[in-house]
Amino acid sequence: MQSTNSIADSGIEYKIAKPSTELSDFVESFWMIENTSAIPHEAVGLPDGRFDIIFSYSQNEPFDAMLMGLGTEAVQQSIPPKIVMFAISFKLLAIEYLLAMKAASRPNNAYALPTEFWGIKKSDLNDFEGFCEKVSEKMLLQKKANIDSRKQKLFDLIYSSRGSLSVKELSEKVFWNSRQINRYFNEQFGISLKTYCNILRFKTSLHHIKEGKLFPELNFADQNHFIREVKRMAGVTPKELSKNKNDRFILLSAI
């Protein structure tokens, strides 16, 4: 399913599509952003617990491909004028079982990918649906079989609970020692399981904040804990996030 949206009065247009069932363990979504205006759009990118491969070009920059590592903190960003970006957002299992790219696990870093990575050319950024089909075919060919069942169940629980389960609860449900799970997370992704769950819980709370629900809907201890966590992740309180003046917060605008 594909949805199309725009950010009012900014010249920003974007589309989002979900992956096929065969890729749903590895891919969160496909998306594209185009700034049709002649001025940059300044915004804050918020932690989202995913990593991305982005193909782009603009009036001032040639076509290229970038790997954007796992985002764990709010960062000031600029969407350049006349830029077109097509991207794949990945879940964590993709690092080990789809891409075999350790660089993707390094939080908050960006890396240039080879020219025509996965056979994608500038002309492919004229057709979002065709782009999604082309990269999906490539990923299906690269997908590894025989995923560790504990890891698969662990991530199913993490994503289905939206990060609201404790490390202890997750450990008990997948019959995997919590110390071993944290070692796996730190070695493979560069962060602890608890940190990752906190990011997912924050991301989910953005849906509620966008709807004007300025109180905890998930497993926060209380209202003060909710406010502290949102401010730690976003740099502002839930109330300021809900206003989203001038479409300042990218993730809140695009989810």
Secondary structure, 3 states (H helix, E strand, C coil): CEEEEEECCCCEEEEEECCCHHHCCCEEEEEEEEECCCCCEEEEECCCCCEEEEEEECCCCCCEEEEECCCCCCEEEEECCCCEEEEEEECCHHHHHHHCCHHHHCCCCEEECCCCHHHCCHHHHHCHHHHHHHHHHHHHHHCCCCCCHHHHHHHHHHHHCCCCCCHHHHHHHHCCCHHHHHHHHHHHHCCCHHHHHHHHHHHHHHHHHHCCCCCCCCCCCCHHHHHHHHHHHHCCCHHHHHHCHHHCEHHHHHC
